[in-house]
Amino acid sequence: MSPYPWLDSRWAELAAQRENSPHALLIHGPLGVGKLALARRFAQLILCETATVSSPCGHCEGCRWFAWLPAPGLPPDRTGSAGCPRRARRRCSRPSKAAKPSFEIKVEQVRELAGFLNIGSHRARRRVAVFHPAENMNSNSANALLKSLEEPASGACFILISNKPQRLLATVRSRCVSLPIGMPMASVTRDWLRSEKVEDAEDWLAYAGGAPLLARSLADSTRGGRIRQLTALLRANDRDGLLAWNATDREDIEMLAEVLQKWACDQALLSFSGKSLYFNKISQGNGGRSARDWLRFAREAGQFRRAARHPLNPKLFAAEIIGAMPRV
Protein backbone atom coordinates (compact mmCIF):
# COMPACT_ATOMS: atom_id res chain seq x y z
CA MET A 1 0.00 0.00 0.00
CA SER A 2 1.14 3.53 -0.76
CA PRO A 3 1.42 6.04 2.11
CA TYR A 4 -1.00 8.17 0.09
CA PRO A 5 -4.33 6.38 -0.49
CA TRP A 6 -5.09 8.13 -3.79
CA LEU A 7 -1.93 6.55 -5.26
CA ASP A 8 -2.71 2.94 -4.35
CA SER A 9 -3.97 1.98 -7.81
CA ARG A 10 -0.96 3.56 -9.53
CA TRP A 11 1.41 1.82 -7.13
CA ALA A 12 -0.20 -1.54 -7.90
CA GLU A 13 0.45 -0.90 -11.62
CA LEU A 14 4.10 -0.08 -11.00
CA ALA A 15 4.73 -2.93 -8.57
CA ALA A 16 3.37 -5.40 -11.12
CA GLN A 17 6.03 -4.19 -13.59
CA ARG A 18 8.94 -4.61 -11.21
CA GLU A 19 10.74 -7.32 -13.18
CA ASN A 20 9.79 -5.96 -16.60
CA SER A 21 9.75 -2.24 -15.96
CA PRO A 22 10.31 0.06 -18.95
CA HIS A 23 13.76 1.54 -19.40
CA ALA A 24 12.17 5.02 -19.28
CA LEU A 25 9.11 6.03 -17.28
CA LEU A 26 7.45 9.46 -17.32
CA ILE A 27 5.34 10.16 -14.22
CA HIS A 28 3.43 13.37 -14.80
CA GLY A 29 0.60 15.34 -13.27
CA PRO A 30 -0.16 18.39 -11.10
CA LEU A 31 2.31 19.68 -8.53
CA GLY A 32 1.84 18.29 -5.04
CA VAL A 33 0.01 15.01 -5.69
CA GLY A 34 2.84 12.63 -4.71
CA LYS A 35 4.68 11.95 -7.99
CA LEU A 36 8.12 12.18 -6.39
CA ALA A 37 7.17 9.87 -3.52
CA LEU A 38 5.80 7.35 -6.00
CA ALA A 39 8.97 7.54 -8.11
CA ARG A 40 11.24 7.12 -5.10
CA ARG A 41 9.34 4.11 -3.87
CA PHE A 42 9.43 2.47 -7.28
CA ALA A 43 13.15 3.18 -7.59
CA GLN A 44 13.71 1.50 -4.24
CA LEU A 45 11.58 -1.47 -5.30
CA ILE A 46 13.72 -1.91 -8.44
CA LEU A 47 16.87 -1.89 -6.32
CA CYS A 48 15.42 -4.10 -3.56
CA GLU A 49 17.09 -7.53 -3.48
CA THR A 50 14.15 -9.33 -1.88
CA ALA A 51 12.58 -10.87 -4.96
CA THR A 52 9.10 -11.81 -3.77
CA VAL A 53 7.85 -8.53 -2.32
CA SER A 54 5.56 -5.95 -3.93
CA SER A 55 6.96 -3.21 -1.67
CA PRO A 56 10.59 -2.44 -0.75
CA CYS A 57 11.67 -4.61 2.18
CA GLY A 58 13.80 -1.86 3.72
CA HIS A 59 16.37 -4.33 5.07
CA CYS A 60 18.37 -5.71 2.14
CA GLU A 61 21.62 -4.27 0.88
CA GLY A 62 19.87 -2.56 -2.04
CA CYS A 63 17.39 -0.81 0.26
CA ARG A 64 20.22 0.29 2.56
CA TRP A 65 22.08 1.79 -0.39
CA PHE A 66 18.90 3.60 -1.38
CA ALA A 67 18.39 4.93 2.14
CA TRP A 68 21.81 6.59 1.87
CA LEU A 69 20.49 8.96 -0.79
CA PRO A 70 19.59 12.46 0.46
CA ALA A 71 15.95 13.07 1.44
CA PRO A 72 13.31 13.98 0.44
CA GLY A 73 14.02 13.01 -3.15
CA LEU A 74 16.50 11.98 -5.76
CA PRO A 75 17.79 15.28 -7.19
CA PRO A 76 18.12 15.61 -10.97
CA ASP A 77 21.87 14.96 -10.95
CA ARG A 78 21.87 12.12 -8.42
CA THR A 79 21.77 8.39 -9.07
CA GLY A 80 20.85 5.36 -7.05
CA SER A 81 22.21 1.86 -7.50
CA ALA A 82 22.61 -1.22 -5.40
CA GLY A 83 26.21 -1.24 -6.58
CA CYS A 84 27.10 2.44 -6.68
CA PRO A 85 30.92 2.84 -6.48
CA ARG A 86 32.28 4.68 -3.44
CA ARG A 87 33.88 7.34 -5.63
CA ALA A 88 30.54 8.05 -7.35
CA ARG A 89 28.82 8.20 -3.97
CA ARG A 90 31.25 10.81 -2.70
CA ARG A 91 30.88 12.85 -5.89
CA CYS A 92 27.08 13.04 -5.72
CA SER A 93 26.83 13.46 -1.95
CA ARG A 94 29.14 16.46 -1.66
CA PRO A 95 28.08 19.22 -4.06
CA SER A 96 30.40 22.18 -4.25
CA LYS A 97 29.64 24.84 -1.68
CA ALA A 98 30.57 27.48 -4.23
CA ALA A 99 27.97 26.28 -6.71
CA LYS A 100 24.98 28.58 -7.02
CA PRO A 101 21.47 27.10 -7.04
CA SER A 102 20.18 26.61 -10.56
CA PHE A 103 16.67 26.10 -11.87
CA GLU A 104 18.05 24.10 -14.79
CA ILE A 105 19.22 20.52 -15.16
CA LYS A 106 22.47 21.08 -17.02
CA VAL A 107 24.05 19.06 -19.79
CA GLU A 108 27.14 18.32 -17.66
CA GLN A 109 24.93 16.59 -15.10
CA VAL A 110 23.27 14.42 -17.73
CA ARG A 111 26.60 13.47 -19.31
CA GLU A 112 28.11 12.56 -15.95
CA LEU A 113 25.03 10.47 -15.20
CA ALA A 114 25.30 8.69 -18.55
CA GLY A 115 28.88 7.77 -17.74
CA PHE A 116 27.87 6.32 -14.39
CA LEU A 117 24.98 4.30 -15.81
CA ASN A 118 27.32 2.59 -18.25
CA ILE A 119 29.49 1.30 -15.41
CA GLY A 120 28.52 -2.21 -14.36
CA SER A 121 27.34 -2.75 -10.80
CA HIS A 122 29.52 -5.10 -8.74
CA ARG A 123 26.30 -6.52 -7.26
CA ALA A 124 24.87 -7.13 -10.75
CA ARG A 125 21.82 -5.03 -9.91
CA ARG A 126 19.96 -2.45 -11.96
CA ARG A 127 20.76 1.25 -11.91
CA VAL A 128 18.14 3.96 -11.54
CA ALA A 129 18.23 7.66 -12.44
CA VAL A 130 15.45 10.04 -11.39
CA PHE A 131 14.95 13.45 -13.03
CA HIS A 132 12.84 15.88 -10.99
CA PRO A 133 11.37 18.07 -12.35
CA ALA A 134 12.25 16.85 -15.83
CA GLU A 135 10.98 20.02 -17.53
CA ASN A 136 13.92 21.88 -15.96
CA MET A 137 16.25 20.38 -18.55
CA ASN A 138 17.48 22.93 -21.06
CA SER A 139 17.70 22.02 -24.74
CA ASN A 140 21.27 20.71 -24.47
CA SER A 141 20.61 18.49 -21.46
CA ALA A 142 17.36 17.22 -23.00
CA ASN A 143 19.20 16.20 -26.18
CA ALA A 144 21.92 14.53 -24.11
CA LEU A 145 19.27 12.54 -22.25
CA LEU A 146 17.58 11.65 -25.53
CA LYS A 147 20.74 9.88 -26.67
CA SER A 148 20.72 7.78 -23.49
CA LEU A 149 17.04 6.97 -23.97
CA GLU A 150 17.62 5.88 -27.57
CA GLU A 151 20.56 3.64 -26.61
CA PRO A 152 19.96 2.77 -22.95
CA ALA A 153 22.67 1.05 -20.95
CA SER A 154 21.89 -2.51 -19.93
CA GLY A 155 19.99 -2.56 -16.65
CA ALA A 156 19.49 1.22 -16.55
CA CYS A 157 16.09 2.70 -15.70
CA PHE A 158 15.21 6.36 -16.17
CA ILE A 159 12.33 7.84 -14.18
CA LEU A 160 11.25 11.31 -15.28
CA ILE A 161 8.90 13.32 -13.07
CA SER A 162 7.15 16.29 -14.59
CA ASN A 163 4.60 18.87 -13.52
CA LYS A 164 4.52 20.25 -17.07
CA PRO A 165 5.15 17.40 -19.52
CA GLN A 166 4.24 19.60 -22.48
CA ARG A 167 7.54 21.43 -21.92
CA LEU A 168 9.55 18.26 -22.53
CA LEU A 169 10.87 17.48 -25.98
CA ALA A 170 8.33 15.43 -27.92
CA THR A 171 11.10 12.97 -28.78
CA VAL A 172 11.86 12.49 -25.06
CA ARG A 173 8.18 11.93 -24.24
CA SER A 174 7.81 9.43 -27.08
CA ARG A 175 10.58 7.23 -25.66
CA CYS A 176 9.00 7.02 -22.19
CA VAL A 177 6.10 4.98 -20.92
CA SER A 178 3.63 7.55 -19.61
CA LEU A 179 2.07 7.25 -16.15
CA PRO A 180 -0.35 10.15 -15.53
CA ILE A 181 -1.27 11.07 -11.96
CA GLY A 182 -4.53 12.96 -11.73
CA MET A 183 -5.84 15.24 -9.02
CA PRO A 184 -7.32 13.07 -6.25
CA MET A 185 -10.92 13.36 -5.09
CA ALA A 186 -11.48 16.21 -2.62
CA SER A 187 -13.18 13.93 -0.08
CA VAL A 188 -10.15 11.62 0.02
CA THR A 189 -7.63 14.44 0.37
CA ARG A 190 -9.65 16.25 3.05
CA ASP A 191 -9.79 13.08 5.14
CA TRP A 192 -6.07 12.50 4.65
CA LEU A 193 -5.16 16.07 5.66
CA ARG A 194 -7.28 15.77 8.79
CA SER A 195 -5.57 12.49 9.65
CA GLU A 196 -2.27 14.38 9.29
CA LYS A 197 -3.54 16.95 11.83
CA VAL A 198 -3.27 19.81 9.32
CA GLU A 199 -4.94 22.97 10.63
CA ASP A 200 -7.28 24.82 8.27
CA ALA A 201 -7.07 21.83 5.93
CA GLU A 202 -9.89 22.95 3.63
CA ASP A 203 -8.42 26.45 3.23
CA TRP A 204 -4.99 25.13 2.31
CA LEU A 205 -6.45 22.50 0.00
CA ALA A 206 -8.35 25.22 -1.84
CA TYR A 207 -5.26 27.42 -2.14
CA ALA A 208 -3.23 24.45 -3.42
CA GLY A 209 -5.81 23.76 -6.11
CA GLY A 210 -6.70 20.38 -4.58
CA ALA A 211 -3.09 19.08 -4.31
CA PRO A 212 -2.84 17.42 -0.87
CA LEU A 213 0.95 17.30 -0.42
CA LEU A 214 1.30 20.92 -1.47
CA ALA A 215 -1.46 21.86 0.98
CA ARG A 216 0.29 20.03 3.82
CA SER A 217 3.68 21.55 3.09
CA LEU A 218 2.24 25.08 2.96
CA ALA A 219 0.33 24.66 6.21
CA ASP A 220 3.50 23.69 8.09
CA SER A 221 5.97 26.10 6.50
CA THR A 222 7.29 29.63 6.83
CA ARG A 223 6.07 30.16 3.27
CA GLY A 224 2.54 29.34 4.40
CA GLY A 225 2.79 31.94 7.17
CA ARG A 226 3.80 34.59 4.67
CA ILE A 227 0.92 33.60 2.40
CA ARG A 228 -1.40 34.11 5.38
CA GLN A 229 0.04 37.62 5.85
CA LEU A 230 -0.55 38.52 2.22
CA THR A 231 -4.07 37.09 2.27
CA ALA A 232 -4.96 39.11 5.37
CA LEU A 233 -3.75 42.30 3.66
CA LEU A 234 -5.80 41.50 0.56
CA ARG A 235 -8.92 40.79 2.60
CA ALA A 236 -8.47 44.18 4.31
CA ASN A 237 -7.78 45.88 0.95
CA ASP A 238 -4.60 47.27 2.52
CA ARG A 239 -2.53 48.32 -0.49
CA ASP A 240 -0.10 50.27 1.71
CA GLY A 241 0.43 47.14 3.79
CA LEU A 242 1.15 45.17 0.65
CA LEU A 243 3.69 47.76 -0.47
CA ALA A 244 5.32 47.60 2.96
CA TRP A 245 5.45 43.79 2.87
CA ASN A 246 9.10 42.81 2.92
CA ALA A 247 10.11 40.95 -0.24
CA THR A 248 13.74 39.94 0.16
CA ASP A 249 14.47 37.50 -2.68
CA ARG A 250 13.10 36.05 -5.91
CA GLU A 251 11.18 33.37 -4.01
CA ASP A 252 9.28 36.12 -2.18
CA ILE A 253 8.31 37.97 -5.34
CA GLU A 254 7.34 34.72 -7.07
CA MET A 255 5.13 33.91 -4.07
CA LEU A 256 3.63 37.43 -4.10
CA ALA A 257 2.81 37.13 -7.80
CA GLU A 258 1.23 33.72 -7.20
CA VAL A 259 -1.00 34.99 -4.36
CA LEU A 260 -2.07 38.05 -6.37
CA GLN A 261 -2.77 35.94 -9.46
CA LYS A 262 -4.99 33.56 -7.49
CA TRP A 263 -6.73 36.47 -5.77
CA ALA A 264 -7.43 38.08 -9.16
CA CYS A 265 -8.81 34.80 -10.54
CA ASP A 266 -11.14 34.50 -7.56
CA GLN A 267 -12.35 38.08 -7.92
CA ALA A 268 -13.17 37.40 -11.57
CA LEU A 269 -14.94 34.15 -10.65
CA LEU A 270 -16.96 35.95 -7.98
CA SER A 271 -18.10 38.41 -10.63
CA PHE A 272 -19.20 35.58 -12.92
CA SER A 273 -20.64 33.01 -10.53
CA GLY A 274 -20.47 34.27 -6.96
CA LYS A 275 -18.05 31.45 -6.09
CA SER A 276 -14.32 31.43 -5.42
CA LEU A 277 -11.72 28.76 -6.16
CA TYR A 278 -8.54 29.44 -4.18
CA PHE A 279 -9.71 31.46 -1.15
CA ASN A 280 -12.58 30.29 1.02
CA LYS A 281 -15.08 32.73 2.51
CA ILE A 282 -14.02 35.84 0.61
CA SER A 283 -16.34 38.52 -0.71
CA GLN A 284 -16.20 40.33 -4.00
CA GLY A 285 -13.93 43.30 -3.45
CA ASN A 286 -13.71 44.73 -6.93
CA GLY A 287 -15.33 48.06 -6.06
CA GLY A 288 -17.07 48.22 -9.42
CA ARG A 289 -14.17 46.73 -11.30
CA SER A 290 -15.18 44.31 -14.02
CA ALA A 291 -14.14 40.69 -14.27
CA ARG A 292 -12.19 41.74 -17.36
CA ASP A 293 -9.93 43.98 -15.24
CA TRP A 294 -9.18 41.15 -12.83
CA LEU A 295 -8.54 38.66 -15.63
CA ARG A 296 -6.18 41.11 -17.29
CA PHE A 297 -4.26 41.48 -14.03
CA ALA A 298 -4.24 37.69 -13.52
CA ARG A 299 -2.48 37.34 -16.88
CA GLU A 300 0.00 40.06 -15.91
CA ALA A 301 0.65 38.36 -12.58
CA GLY A 302 1.42 35.14 -14.46
CA GLN A 303 4.02 37.02 -16.49
CA PHE A 304 5.45 38.46 -13.27
CA ARG A 305 5.75 34.92 -11.86
CA ARG A 306 7.83 33.83 -14.83
CA ALA A 307 10.01 36.94 -14.65
CA ALA A 308 10.57 36.49 -10.90
CA ARG A 309 13.25 33.87 -11.57
CA HIS A 310 15.51 36.49 -13.10
CA PRO A 311 17.93 38.53 -10.95
CA LEU A 312 15.78 41.57 -10.13
CA ASN A 313 15.47 43.99 -7.24
CA PRO A 314 12.83 42.32 -5.04
CA LYS A 315 11.38 45.49 -3.50
CA LEU A 316 11.07 47.38 -6.78
CA PHE A 317 9.65 44.34 -8.55
CA ALA A 318 7.11 43.76 -5.77
CA ALA A 319 6.03 47.43 -5.98
CA GLU A 320 5.53 47.05 -9.73
CA ILE A 321 3.33 43.96 -9.26
CA ILE A 322 1.18 45.63 -6.60
CA GLY A 323 0.96 48.83 -8.64
CA ALA A 324 -0.52 46.88 -11.56
CA MET A 325 -3.33 45.45 -9.39
CA PRO A 326 -6.77 47.03 -9.96
CA ARG A 327 -7.65 49.61 -7.33
CA VAL A 328 -10.83 49.03 -5.36
HELIX and SHEET records of a PDB file:
HELIX    1   1 PRO A    5  LEU A    7  5                                   3    
HELIX    2   2 ASP A    8  ALA A   16  1                                   9    
HELIX    3   3 LYS A   35  LEU A   47  1                                  13    
HELIX    4   4 GLU A   61  TRP A   68  1                                   8    
HELIX    5   5 ARG A   86  SER A   93  1                                   8    
HELIX    6   6 VAL A  107  LEU A  117  1                                  11    
HELIX    7   7 ALA A  134  ASN A  136  5                                   3    
HELIX    8   8 SER A  139  GLU A  150  1                                  12    
HELIX    9   9 PRO A  165  ARG A  167  5                                   3    
HELIX   10  10 ALA A  170  SER A  174  1                                   5    
HELIX   11  11 ALA A  186  SER A  195  1                                  10    
HELIX   12  12 ALA A  201  TYR A  207  1                                   7    
HELIX   13  13 PRO A  212  ALA A  219  1                                   8    
HELIX   14  14 THR A  222  ARG A  235  1                                  14    
HELIX   15  15 ARG A  239  ALA A  244  1                                   6    
HELIX   16  16 ARG A  250  SER A  273  1                                  24    
HELIX   17  17 ALA A  291  ALA A  307  1                                  17    
HELIX   18  18 PRO A  314  ALA A  324  1                                  11    
SHEET    1   A 5 THR A  79  SER A  81  0                                        
SHEET    2   A 5 ARG A 127  PHE A 131 -1                                        
SHEET    3   A 5 ALA A 156  SER A 162  1                                        
SHEET    4   A 5 ALA A  24  HIS A  28  1                                        
SHEET    5   A 5 VAL A 177  PRO A 180  1                                        
END                                                                             
